[in-house]
Amino acid sequence: MTVLLLEDEPRSAERLAGLLKQCDPTIRVLAQLPSVAQGLAWFAAPGQGPGQPGHPDLLLLDIHLEDGTGFQLIERARLTLPIIFTTAFEAYTLQAFKTNSVDYLLKPVDVDELAAALTKFRARHLALAPDLAAVLRLLGQLPASGPLPVPVYKQRFLVNSGPKLRSVETADVAYFFFADKATWLTPRQGARVDVEYSLDKLTELLDPARFFRVNRSFLVAREAIHAIHAFSGGKLKLDLLPPPRQEVFVSGDRMTPFKEWLGK
């Protein structure tokens, strides 16, 4: 896989390049560019346009560059390649997802989040491939034989606990839920704590074999489901441990995938 970095802070660029190698040693960073002007020159150079050998597979793009914004580069170069945004600002999320965005990562970029974004890129970029392993080997991302790469899921969360910070292992999480305009982590033991992730983002970062989004407000671990009650009309009510403050029902549109998930 080839990646082009657009980042105006040299230390941030070097750190991102290092994180990419940490996630996948086969990734090749083509260049680290600090400005819109240099980005435009790169894509205009011979052999580096769409469909040409020097065109990157993926762009890591900061929003604020030396001489403008990443959105200006996208518009002026008419970019259509997949993009992972890396920025210190939350305000551009909606604008970013109107482009060919794979993910939107806030600085300092977390290695687990970057790994999840790369996994998402591979799944989308190679979604139509009849033999994913063969395609990955063709791109040099796998040896001539052997299994596919194992996705990397988030292993722990750094949370505020009063005046201190502490790390919560993902294996110790019972469920996440959204309430009072915040996302909360409920451990198997202890008090709930708020986390700086949306439930949509958590769904991407966590192992789908262990966690399931049962409705708009709850993302639950399999081990936290104590009992399931069937109601008329096919509704399902979950008893979770530790018990939440409100009743938890499985949404109608998630009923079938939920049953399939439980049966795996």
N, C-alpha and C positions, 0 to 999 in steps of 0.2 A: 504494500500500500504506500502511496506517495502523498505527502501532506505539505501544504504551503502555509506558513505562519505569517499573519499580518498583526504585528504588535509593536507599539512604539516605545515600550520600556524594555531595554536590553535584558535586564535581570528577569523580567517576567517571561520574555521570549525564551531565554535559556532554560528557565524552570519548566515551561510548557514542553519544550523539546525533550527535556529529561523525563518528564511524566509520560510522554508518548512512548519513549523507549522502554520505560518501566512497564507500561501496559502491554506493549507488543514490540519486542526487540527487532522485528523485521520491518517496522515502519521506517520509511526514508523521508526525512525532512528536506525538501528541495531548496528552501530558502527561508530566511527570516527577514521580513520587510517591515519598515516602520511607518510607511506613508501611503496615501492614496496614489500619489504620483508614481511611486515605485511599483505599486501593485498594477497600475494601468500599463506601465512599461513592461512588466513581466508578462502579462497576458497578451500584449501586442507583439512580443518578440517571436521570431520565426520558430516554429515547432512547438509552441507552448499554448496554442489556441485549442478550443474544444475539439476532441477527437484526435489530437496530435500526441506524439509520444511524450512530450514534456509537460502536458497538461496534468495538474494534480488530480488525484482521486477525491481529495477532501481539502477543505479550506478551514483553518482555525482563524477566526476573525475577531479582532478587538473592535469595539464600536467607536471609540475615540482614538484617532490616529494623529500623527504630527500635523497634518495639513487638512484634516477633514474627518469624515465619518466613514465607517465601513459600509453604510448604506449608499453613500455616494459612489464608492468603488463598485458595488453591486450594480447600481444603475448605469454608470458610465461604461463599465466593461461588459454590461449585459450578461452577468454571470448566471449560470444555471447549475453549476456544480453544487454538491451538498456542502452545507456550512455548519460548523459548530461555533456559536458565538461565545466569546470569553470577555467578560466585562465586569466592572465594579458597580454598574448601575442596573437597577431592576426596572427602570421606567420604560425600557425599550422592548420588553418581552413581546407585546402584541405586534409591534412593527417587525420584529425579527421573524416571527412565525408567519408573516405574510410573504416571506422569501422562502427559498428552498432550504429551510433550517432543519437540521437534525436535532439540535439541542441548544440550550441557553444556559451557560455555566457562569456562576458568579465567582469573582476573584476573592480570595486566593482559591484557585481551582483545586478541588479535592480529587485525588487519584482514583477513588472508587467511582465518583461521578463521571470522570473522564472515561474510565473503562466502560461504564454503562452506556455512555454516549457512543463510543466506538462500536460496541456490540449492536446498538440500535442502527448505526450507519451500515454495518455489514448486513444486517437483516434486511434493511430497506434496499440497499444498493444491489444486493444479490438475490432479491426476493423472487425474480423470475428465472433464476438459474435452475436447470433441471437436476444438476448434481453439484450441490454447494461445495462439497469437499474437492471435487475436480477443479472447480473454478478457483477456489482459494489456493490450491496447489499451483495452478497456472499463473496466479498472480505472485507466487513466491511466498505466500503467507503460511504454507504448510510444507513439511518435507514430503518426499515422494510417496510416503505411506504413513499411516498413523491416524489417530482420531482427530475430530474437529476440536478447535480450541474450546475450553470450558468457560462459559460466561463468568465474569467476576461481579459478584453482588456485594452490596454494602454490608460490612461486618460489624460496624459499631457507630454510635452517635455521640458527639460531644455536646453535652447539655449543661444548662445553668442549674445549679442546685444551691439556691440561696446566694451567698456571696462567692461561692466556689464553682469551679467547673468539674464535671466528672464524665467518664466515658461509660456508656451503656452498650453492652454487647447486643447485637441484633437477636441472638438466640434467647435473650432474656426478655424480649418484648412480647407482650400479649396481643396488643392491638394499637392502632393509631386511629384517632378520630378528629373531626373538625367541629369546633364549637367556639362561640364567643370571638369570631374572626381570627382564630388561631388553630394551628394543628398541634395535637397533643399526643405524646407517647405515653402509653400505660404499660409499665413493666409488670412482670409476674408478681413481683413483690415491691412494695414501696409506693410512693406518691407519683402521680402523673407529672410530666414536665412538658413544656412546649418545645417544639423543634422548628427550625427555619426551612421547612420543606412543605410543599403542597401535597395533598394525597395523590394527585396525578404524578408528581415527580417521584414520590415514594414507590408508587406502583412500578415505575421503571427501574428503580434502584434495588428493589428487594427480590428475592428468589420467589418466582411465581409458584413453585412447588410448596412453599410454606405460607405465603401470604395471599389473601384473596380480597378484592374490593367488593364487599357484599352490598353496598349502597353508596350513595353520594357522600356519606359522612363517616363510614367505617371501613378500615382496612385491617383485617383480622388474621392472626396466625392460626394455623390449623390446631395447634395444641391448646389454644385458648377457648375453643368451642367445647363447652361442657355438655350441652344438650340442644337438640333441635326439636321444636314443636310445630306440627302441621296444623294449619287453620283451614277453614272452608275457603274455597276459591283458590286453593293451591299455595296460599301464603306460608312462609316459613319464618318462625321466630327463633332467634338464637339466645341461649344462655351462655354468657361469657364469664370467664374467670381471669382476673377479678371482675365482679359485676359492675357494669357501667351505670351511670346515673339515669339513662333513658333506655327504653326498650329498643332492641335491634332487630330489624326485619330485613330479609333478603329482598332486594328490588325485583320486580317482576321480570325485567329484561335480563337479570343476572341469574335467574333461577336455574335454567338448564346448564349453563357453564359452571355454576356453583356445585350442582349435583355431580357433574363430570369431574370437577376438581376433587371432590370428596372421594370419588371412586377410584382415583389414580393411586 
